[in-house]
Amino acid sequence: MKLIANVIGATGLVGKQLVKQLLEHTEFEKVRIFVRRDSGIKHPKLEQQIVDFNDEKSWKKRLTGDVLFSALGTTLKQAGGQQNQYAIDFTLNYNFAKIAKENGIKRYVLISSMSANSKAKLFCPRMKGELDDAVKDLLFNDLSILRPGPLAGVREEKRLGEIIAFPIIGLISKFILPRYRPIQDSIVASAMINVVLSPQKNTQIWEAEAIFTLAKEK
């Protein structure tokens, strides 16, 4: 049976790669994306839903199918403060996951962070950890949480820190700390798809290095 996929965060770094691969994949008959504005993507399998993310009524009944993929997230700079980032990274993600479960979607795949920990002192790792814990409590039939290392790919917004740091991180991770190896957006997207095609049931957490292996599985 062909699958119907839902994607939030479809216009982000990993989200774009995920949508591209889903549209090309024969196991998926429909790819439904939830976006704030026209994504510009055209494909016979694509169903684009332009919604107000903060207005649950604008998307609640449209969230149906087999799986919800979340690549939704922002940065502190883009959000303009911790409160705004929390509203996107935690609240919007959680609301979509909650409604997906209520609407009978059995599989949920979330991009988290390598440093996610609900007891962390730093804001971002704590926020990511709180989301991981919250979606676990929703009791999806099949929940997969991916915690990649630094994400690499072509961004619309160039980040000076990443341009400087990635070559250094790559060198260090190669010889000392492999779990910090930067991971390409396309590899994370492939791993997200593979966890759906080989469901484990219950909750699976895939840490940084395991995602490289997962992306190679068929």
CORHUMO-V786964 format. One record per residue. RES is the residue in three letters. PHI is phi as a letter, one per 30 degrees, with the letter a starting at -180 (NA if undefined). PSI is psi in whole degrees, -180 to 180 (999 if undefined). BURIAL is 1 if it has 24 or more other ideal C-beta (glycine too) atoms within 12 Angstrom, else 0. Layout:
# CORHUMO-V786964
<<RES/PHI/PSI/BURIAL> <RES/PHI/PSI/BURIAL>>
This chain:
# CORHUMO-V786964
<<MET/NA/131/0> <LYS/d/151/0> <LEU/c/151/1> <ILE/c/119/1> <ALA/c/142/1> <ASN/c/140/1> <VAL/b/130/1> <ILE/c/146/1> <GLY/i/27/1> <ALA/d/-17/1> <THR/c/5/1> <GLY/d/-175/1> <LEU/e/-58/1> <VAL/d/-37/1> <GLY/e/-41/1> <LYS/d/-44/1> <GLN/d/-38/1> <LEU/d/-48/1> <VAL/d/-44/1> <LYS/e/-46/1> <GLN/d/-37/1> <LEU/d/-42/1> <LEU/d/-30/1> <GLU/d/-15/0> <HIS/d/133/1> <THR/d/-18/0> <GLU/d/-10/1> <PHE/c/123/1> <GLU/c/-22/0> <LYS/b/139/1> <VAL/b/111/1> <ARG/c/122/1> <ILE/c/142/1> <PHE/c/118/1> <VAL/b/160/1> <ARG/d/-29/1> <ARG/b/169/0> <ASP/e/125/0> <SER/d/-20/1> <GLY/i/-1/0> <ILE/d/132/1> <LYS/b/128/0> <HIS/a/143/0> <PRO/e/-29/0> <LYS/d/-9/1> <LEU/d/133/1> <GLU/b/109/1> <GLN/c/126/1> <GLN/c/109/1> <ILE/d/115/0> <VAL/b/167/1> <ASP/c/107/0> <PHE/e/-30/1> <ASN/d/-8/0> <ASP/c/95/0> <GLU/e/-33/0> <LYS/d/-24/0> <SER/d/-12/0> <TRP/b/-11/1> <LYS/e/-49/0> <LYS/d/-14/0> <ARG/d/-11/1> <LEU/d/86/1> <THR/b/166/1> <GLY/k/-149/1> <ASP/c/-32/1> <VAL/b/146/1> <LEU/c/121/1> <PHE/c/132/1> <SER/c/115/1> <ALA/c/24/1> <LEU/d/129/1> <GLY/a/161/1> <THR/b/-180/1> <THR/c/163/1> <LEU/d/-40/0> <LYS/d/-47/0> <GLN/d/-38/0> <ALA/d/-29/0> <GLY/i/21/0> <GLY/k/164/0> <GLN/d/-40/0> <GLN/d/-44/0> <ASN/d/-39/0> <GLN/d/-40/1> <TYR/d/-38/1> <ALA/d/-31/0> <ILE/d/-57/1> <ASP/d/-35/1> <PHE/c/-61/1> <THR/d/-50/1> <LEU/d/-44/1> <ASN/e/-47/1> <TYR/d/-42/1> <ASN/d/-43/1> <PHE/d/-43/1> <ALA/d/-43/1> <LYS/d/-47/1> <ILE/d/-37/1> <ALA/e/-45/1> <LYS/d/-44/1> <GLU/d/-32/0> <ASN/d/5/1> <GLY/j/9/0> <ILE/d/126/1> <LYS/c/-20/1> <ARG/c/138/1> <TYR/b/129/1> <VAL/b/123/1> <LEU/b/133/1> <ILE/d/117/1> <SER/c/-138/1> <SER/b/146/1> <MET/e/-31/1> <SER/c/8/1> <ALA/e/129/1> <ASN/a/114/0> <SER/d/-13/1> <LYS/c/6/0> <ALA/d/151/0> <LYS/d/-31/0> <LEU/d/146/0> <PHE/d/-54/1> <CYS/d/-49/1> <PRO/d/-38/0> <ARG/d/-43/1> <MET/d/-45/1> <LYS/d/-41/1> <GLY/d/-38/1> <GLU/d/-39/1> <LEU/d/-45/1> <ASP/e/-47/1> <ASP/d/-41/1> <ALA/d/-42/1> <VAL/d/-26/1> <LYS/d/-39/1> <ASP/d/-14/0> <LEU/d/-17/1> <LEU/i/52/0> <PHE/d/151/1> <ASN/d/-37/0> <ASP/b/105/1> <LEU/c/125/1> <SER/b/126/1> <ILE/c/120/1> <LEU/c/130/1> <ARG/c/78/1> <PRO/d/162/1> <GLY/d/-158/1> <PRO/e/131/1> <LEU/d/131/1> <ALA/c/148/1> <GLY/l/-178/1> <VAL/c/110/0> <ARG/c/149/0> <GLU/d/-37/0> <GLU/c/116/0> <LYS/d/132/0> <ARG/c/112/0> <LEU/e/-40/0> <GLY/d/-40/0> <GLU/d/-39/0> <ILE/e/-40/0> <ILE/d/-43/0> <ALA/d/-35/0> <PHE/e/-44/1> <PRO/d/-36/0> <ILE/d/-45/0> <ILE/d/-42/1> <GLY/e/-41/0> <LEU/d/-45/0> <ILE/d/-44/0> <SER/d/-29/1> <LYS/d/-36/0> <PHE/c/-24/0> <ILE/b/-55/0> <LEU/b/82/0> <PRO/d/-27/0> <ARG/d/-16/0> <TYR/c/8/1> <ARG/d/128/1> <PRO/e/145/1> <ILE/b/132/1> <GLN/d/146/1> <ASP/e/-39/1> <SER/d/-32/1> <ILE/d/-43/1> <VAL/d/-42/1> <ALA/d/-43/1> <SER/d/-41/1> <ALA/d/-39/1> <MET/d/-41/1> <ILE/d/-41/1> <ASN/d/-32/1> <VAL/d/-25/1> <VAL/d/-39/1> <LEU/d/-18/1> <SER/b/69/0> <PRO/d/142/0> <GLN/c/-19/0> <LYS/i/152/0> <ASN/i/-143/0> <THR/c/131/1> <GLN/b/132/1> <ILE/c/124/1> <TRP/c/112/1> <GLU/d/172/1> <ALA/e/-62/1> <GLU/d/-33/0> <ALA/d/-25/1> <ILE/d/-35/1> <PHE/d/-44/1> <THR/d/-44/0> <LEU/e/-38/1> <ALA/d/-23/1> <LYS/d/-13/0> <GLU/d/152/0> <LYS/c/999/0>>
